[in-house]
C-alpha cells in the first residue's frame, strides 16, 4: 500500500513538472532561456517539439496501459537534454537533471498505483 502511495505522489510530481516545463515552451521565452537553448543547439522548432513531448509523456504516464511508454519517453527526453548540455559544456545543467532522470526510472520500478484495478 505504501508503494502505491509513493508511486501516486511521484506521478503527481512528474505530471506537475512535465506540464509546467512543456507549457513554458508555448509562452514568450526570456532572453536567458533563448540563450541557453542556442548554446545547446536547439532551434525554435525543436524547442516546440521539446514542449509537446513532456506533455505527451504526462498524458501517457497517467494511464496504466501506457505508463511504461510515458516514463520511457520522459527518461529519453531528459537524457537527451543532459547529453546536449554536456556537449555544450554546461555540466551544471546536466547534473541538475539527474534527480529528474531518476524519477521516471523509479516510477517504472514502482509501477502504476492503479495497475491492479484499485
N, C-alpha and C positions, 0 to 999 in steps of 0.2 A: 504494500500500500504506500509506503514511504517513497519507493522508487517511482511510482506513478505520480505522486505529488511533485517530486523533484523534476520529473520529466515535463509535467504540465507547466511548472514555473519556468523552466528553460525554454519551452515552446513560446510562452508569453514574452519572455525577454527577447528571444530570437525574432519573433513577429514584430516587436516594437523597433528593434534595430533595423530589420530588413525594410520595414515600411518607411521609417524615418530617413534612412540612407537612400532608399530608392526614390522617395518623393522629393528629396532635396535636389535631385537631378533636374526636375522639371521647374524649379524656381530659378530666378536670376542668380547665377553664380557670382560669388565675390571674386575680387582680383586675386586674392591669395589662393583660392580654390582653383581658378583657371591656371595660375602659375604652377601649382602643384601638378595638375593634370598634364600640362605641357611638359614638365620635367619627366613625367612618367611616360610620355609619348602617346597620350590618349587624346584623340581628336574629339570634336563635338559629337559626331555620330556614334563613336564608341562609348562616349560618356553617357549618351541616352540609352544605349544598349545595357551598359552597366547599371543604369537606373531601373530598367524594366526587369532585368534578371533577378535582383533581390526581391522585388515584389512578387514575381512569379514563384520564386523559391518558397516564400512565406505561404502563399496560397497552397502550394504542394505539401508543405510541412503540416498544415492544419488537418489534412485528411489522412487517416491510417493507410489507405491504399497507395498513396503517393508520397508518404512520409520519407521513405528511404531516398527516392529520387530528388525530393526537395532539399534534403540535407546534403546529398552529394553535390547538387548544383551549387548550393551555398558554399560548401567547402572548396570546390573548384574555383569559384569566383574569388574567394578570399586568398587562396593560394596564388592565383593569377595576379591579384593586386600586390601581394607580397613579392612575387617574382619581379614585377615591373618596378617596384620600389627598390629592390636590391640591384637591379640593372641600372637604375638611375643613381645609385649610391646613397639612397635615403634609408639607412639602416634603422633609424629610429621609427619610421613609419612601419617598416616590416616587422620590427619587434613588437610594436603596439598591436598589430593584428593577430599575434599568436593566441591570446585568450579567445578572440573571436573565432579563430580557426578551430580551437578546441571544442567550442560549443556544439557545432553540428556533429562532430565526431562522437562527443559524449551522448548526444541525443540518439545517434544511431545505436550506440551501445545500450542505452536505457530502453529504447523503443517508445512507441506511441502509447500514451496512457489509455486510449480508448480502443486499443487493438483487439482486445478480447470482448468487445461489446459492452464494456462498463460505462 
